[in-house]
Amino acid sequence: MPSNTMSDPKFDRLLEDVGCRLRFLHEIGVEDVPAARRVTEKSSPRRAGDPAAASRLGSVNDEILTCRKCGLAEGRTHAVPGEGDAAAELMFVGEGPGRDEDSQGRPFVGRAGQLLTKIIAAMTFERSRVFITNIVKCRPPENRVPQRGEVESCTPYLLRQVEIIRPRVIVSLGKTATDFFVPDATGGMTAIRGKFYDWNGTRIMPTFHPSYLVRNEGNREIKRMVWDDMRQVMALLGRT
């Protein structure tokens, strides 16, 4: 019987996804690979959300797209409300959009975003099943740190997003996001990261921003610290 040499595109994509995940884990020095098959409906059930949540979230997004409450609106190409599941149990919050995000109107799509997507996949999540956003929704000039007035103008949108989504865990990416959720924490990110904080009943896990990992690409210790943080998140959400 002749063998079938035709490849299955779905199988090829699966192999590619698994390969990307294993390469990422190898890069950060992970020896014990988390198995997605351990995640069952019993151990990590799909959380039911308010049927109107997606609509409410869409209304917030529409407001963000036309917002002109601060000067950041003057220099933007697109506002970047965020994207993901309105019933996500896991939320990632960064500092603000960069050049690629401003151009596309989507969060975390540049080099740092590609790394975040790999991290999410390594955690056995699909990117579409988490929610990703930023403290400010418009790009600060030259990617500078958002100013206090800009943060104060923009974070009411973030608060409404959190209220609608009701995530179990928020991962704050970098110092600006962490300062918002954990204002009383002292020290730099190395001192603050690695443990959960409570914020209005939601667990906050601070960790380094993916752009910091990109800038320190050869530093495997930083990658290991981020992975340690994410393993704690996975454990809390029943993903290990």
Secondary structure, DSSP 8 states (H G I E B T S, - for coil): --------HHHHHHHHHHHHHHHHHHHTT--S---GGG--TTTS------TTHHHHHHHHHHHHHT--SSGGGGG-SS----EE-TT-SEEEEES---HHHHHHT-SS-SHHHHHHHHHHHHTT--GGGSEEEESSSS--GGG----HHHHHHHHHHHHHHHHHH--SEEEEESHHHHHHH-TT--S-HHHH-SS-EEETTEEEEEE--HHHHHHTTT-HHHHHHHHHHHHHHHHHTT--
